[in-house]
Amino acid sequence: MKKIILIALIALTPLFAQVKENIEVPYVPYEIKMGKGFEAVNANCLMCHSFGYILNQGPQPRAFWRAKIYKMIDAFKAPISGEDAKSVEDYLATYYSNGK
């Protein structure tokens, strides 16, 4: 019984924590390259995740971006049309590619 009370007290301790100052979450601006196909990225990709997801992939070949797009469509059921998928792929291959 004592163990249960001790575990309950330890588990509930964070509820009593107080912070006396305002906490501000930092804003991280992502440099987005504007160009042909960005509208498709904005409409289809940014509804689920931030642009940082794209930037964090680093420069990748077109095949990588194509695979990512179809992973989103097949595995995550992203409602991206074939035309938009091609536009997103072209945009990513143009602005976020390693040239391969």
For each residue, the residues with C-beta under 8 A, 3 or more apart:
1: 4 5
2: 5 6
3: 6 7
4: 1 7 8
5: 1 2 8 9
6: 2 3 9 10
7: 3 4 10 11
8: 4 5 11 12
9: 5 6 12 13
10: 6 7 13
11: 7 8
12: 8 9 15 16
13: 9 10 16 17
14: 17
15: 12
16: 12 13
17: 13 14
18:
19: 23
20:
21:
22:
23: 19
24:
25:
26:
27:
28: 52
29:
30: 50 51 52 55
31: 55
32: 38 51
33: 38 95 96
34: 38
35: 38 91 94 95
36: 87 90 91 94
37: 40 41 87 88 90 91 92 94
38: 32 33 34 35 41 42 91
39: 42 43 87
40: 37 43 44 84 87 88 91
41: 37 38 44 45 46 54 87 88 91 92
42: 38 39 45 46
43: 39 40 46 47 84
44: 40 41 47 78 79 80 84 88
45: 41 42 48 49 53 54 72 88
46: 41 42 43 49 50 51
47: 43 44
48: 45 72 76 78
49: 45 46 52 53
50: 30 46 53
51: 30 32 46 54 55
52: 28 30 49 55 56
53: 45 49 50 56 57
54: 41 45 51 57 92 96
55: 30 31 51 52 58 96
56: 52 53
57: 53 54 60 64 68 96
58: 55 98
59: 96 97 98 99
60: 57 64 65 92 96 97 98
61: 64 65 93 97 98 99 100
62: 65 66 89 92 93 97 100
63: 66 67 100
64: 57 60 61 67 68
65: 60 61 62 68 69 88 89 92 93 96 97
66: 62 63 69 70 89
67: 63 64 70 71
68: 57 64 65 71 72
69: 65 66 72 73 80 85 88 89 92
70: 66 67 73 74 85
71: 67 68 74 75 76
72: 45 48 68 69 75 76 78 80
73: 69 70 76 77 78 80 85
74: 70 71 77
75: 71 72
76: 48 71 72 73
77: 73 74
78: 44 48 72 73
79: 44
80: 44 69 72 73 84 85 88
81: 84 85
82: 85 86
83: 86 87
84: 40 43 44 80 81 87 88
85: 69 70 73 80 81 82 88 89
86: 82 83 89 90
87: 36 37 39 40 41 83 84 90 91
88: 37 40 41 44 45 65 69 80 84 85 91 92
89: 62 65 66 69 85 86 92 93
90: 36 37 86 87 93 94
91: 35 36 37 38 40 41 87 88 94 95
92: 37 41 54 60 62 65 69 88 89 95 96 97
93: 61 62 65 89 90 96 97
94: 35 36 37 90 91 97
95: 33 35 91 92
96: 33 54 55 57 59 60 65 92 93
97: 59 60 61 62 65 92 93 94 100
98: 58 59 60 61
99: 59 61
100: 61 62 63 97
